[in-house]
Amino acid sequence: MDEDLCRCAEIISLFEKLDIAHRNHLDYLKRGTLDVAWMPLPGKNSWAVLTKDKAQMLIPLELENIIKHELGRFAFSSGNFTGAEMAKMLEKHLRSMDNIMRGEYRPFCYTIGKESLSRRKIQLPAGFVPTRKGWW
């Protein structure tokens, strides 16, 4: 979970209730660490990224690093949801998110909405061949 979500009590409670392993940004990195500096960590460990930062898909350097580190990224469709709303959306979509992580090559980006997960198109560089799939 990114630094904006890693202290969200409702999300942490959901993960603990369902016995879902998770990593918190601030357990590994300082608050304010630039996105491009932390992106290698989930990439090399095949961790999914859970965020509410929509800008990562809009900033060329960050999108380049999503591709470079072959991240599996799930972002809430709005940064204005409450913790309870985000936890409810996660609970609704966790099975689909797990299936995506197990079955799709990274990089990928999905938006988490109240009713559905939506895949965001990533324009991969010519000749790029994804190599990472699954949680391992």
N, C-alpha and C positions, 0 to 999 in steps of 0.2 A: 504494500500500500504506500502511496506517495505521502509526502509530509503533511499534506492537507487532510488526508483521511486516516492516517495511522494512529491518531488519538481519538477517533470517533467511537465513543462507547457503544453505540448501537451496532455498528459493524463488527467491532471486536467481540461483542456479546454473541452475535449471530455466529461468527466463526467458531467461537468456543463451544456454543450450544451444539453445533453440528460437527464438532471435532475436525475442523478444517485447518490444516497447517497454513500459517501465513507469516510473512516477514514484514516488519515495520521499518519504514525509511529511517526513522531516528534511532533505530537499534544499530544501524550501520554507518549512517552519515549525519553530518551536522545540518541543522535547520538552515535553509538558504542555499544549500548546495545546488549549483546549476544543473539543469536537466541533463545536459550533455556530459556532465561529470559522473552522474550516477547511472546512466543508461547501460554502461558495460556490465554492471553487477547483475541485474536480472537477466541480461542476455547470456552471459557465460554460465549462469546457474539454471537457465530455462524456467525462471519464475515468470508468472503472469504479472503484468503491471496493471494495478487498479488505481485510477486517477479521476479527478474531476477537472483536470487541466485540458481544455479543448485546444489551447493554443499550440500544443505540441504538433498538431497536424498542419498548422498554418505557418510555422516558422521553419524556413528551409533547412537551417542547420539541425534543428531538432528532428525533423522528418528524416533527414539524411542519417541521423544516428539511430532512429527507430529501425531503418532498413539495415544499416551497417551491423547492428547488434542483434538483428533478427528478433525483435521484441514481439511478444503477444500482448497487446494493449487493449484494455477495456476501460472506457471513459464514460462517466455519467453525462447524460445529454444536457445537463445544466449544472452549474456550480451553485445554484440557489436552493437545491433540495435540502431538507433537514436530514439529520442523521437517521431518524426513524424512517423517512421516505426512502433513503438510499438503502438501508438494511432490508426494507420490504422488497424493493426492486431486485436486490441481489438474491434474496431468498427465492424469488420467483424465477430467476434466470440461472441459478447456479448449475443446474444439470446441463443446460445448453452450453454454458461457459466451459464446463469440464469437457464436454464432448468436442468443443472447438479446440481446446488446448491439446487434447489427445489426437485429434484427427486432421488438423490443418497445419500446413507448413507456415512458419513465420518468415517474414513479418506479417502481422495483420493488426488491424484496429477495428474494434467494434464500439458502437455507442450503446450505452445502457439506457433505455427509456422505461417509462412506467409500464408500457404494454409489450415491448419487444426489444430484441437486440438487433441492431442494424450494422451491417458490415460497411466500413468506409473504404473506398477504393484508394489503394496506394499505387502510384506510378513507379514501378521498379525500373532501375537502370537497365539499359540494353545488356543482355548477356548475364544478368544476375540470376543465379540459381539458388533458391532457398535450400538450406541443409538441415534446419532444425524443425523437429516435429515432436510433439508430446511433452510431458513434464520432466523428462530426464535428459 
